[in-house]
C-alpha cells in the first residue's frame, strides 16, 4: 500500500527507507506489478 501511495505522489519507492526495509525483511513488496490493487470509488 505504501508503494502505491508513494507512486501516486510521484515518489520512487526506492527513495522511501521504510518501504525498502519492509521489502528487504519480507512484509513489503516494491514491485507494483506484483501487487493486486483494487480501486474503490466513494
C-alpha contacts under 8 A as a table, 3 or more apart, distances in Angstrom:
res1	aa1	res2	aa2	distance
1	X	4	X	5.21
1	X	5	X	6.27
2	X	5	X	5.01
2	X	6	X	6.02
2	X	19	X	6.91
3	X	6	X	5.12
3	X	7	X	6.09
3	X	13	X	5.60
3	X	19	X	6.95
3	X	29	X	7.70
3	X	30	X	6.14
3	X	32	X	7.14
4	X	7	X	5.00
4	X	8	X	6.21
4	X	32	X	7.03
5	X	8	X	5.08
5	X	9	X	6.39
6	X	9	X	5.14
6	X	10	X	6.27
6	X	11	X	4.94
6	X	12	X	6.54
6	X	13	X	6.17
7	X	10	X	5.01
7	X	11	X	5.46
7	X	12	X	6.36
7	X	13	X	7.08
8	X	11	X	7.53
11	X	15	X	7.16
11	X	16	X	7.99
12	X	15	X	5.43
12	X	16	X	7.22
13	X	16	X	5.40
13	X	19	X	6.36
13	X	20	X	7.33
13	X	30	X	6.54
14	X	17	X	7.15
14	X	19	X	7.23
14	X	20	X	6.13
14	X	30	X	7.76
15	X	20	X	7.95
16	X	19	X	5.53
16	X	20	X	6.49
17	X	20	X	5.00
17	X	21	X	6.17
18	X	21	X	5.06
18	X	22	X	6.14
19	X	22	X	5.17
19	X	23	X	6.17
19	X	28	X	6.91
19	X	29	X	7.95
19	X	30	X	7.12
20	X	23	X	5.14
20	X	24	X	6.13
20	X	30	X	7.47
21	X	24	X	5.06
21	X	25	X	6.09
22	X	25	X	5.30
22	X	26	X	6.00
22	X	27	X	5.41
22	X	28	X	4.56
22	X	29	X	7.38
23	X	26	X	5.42
23	X	27	X	6.32
23	X	28	X	4.31
23	X	29	X	5.13
23	X	30	X	6.24
24	X	28	X	7.69
25	X	28	X	7.60
26	X	29	X	7.74
29	X	32	X	7.54
29	X	34	X	7.56
29	X	35	X	7.54
31	X	34	X	5.60
31	X	35	X	7.13
32	X	35	X	5.24
33	X	36	X	7.87
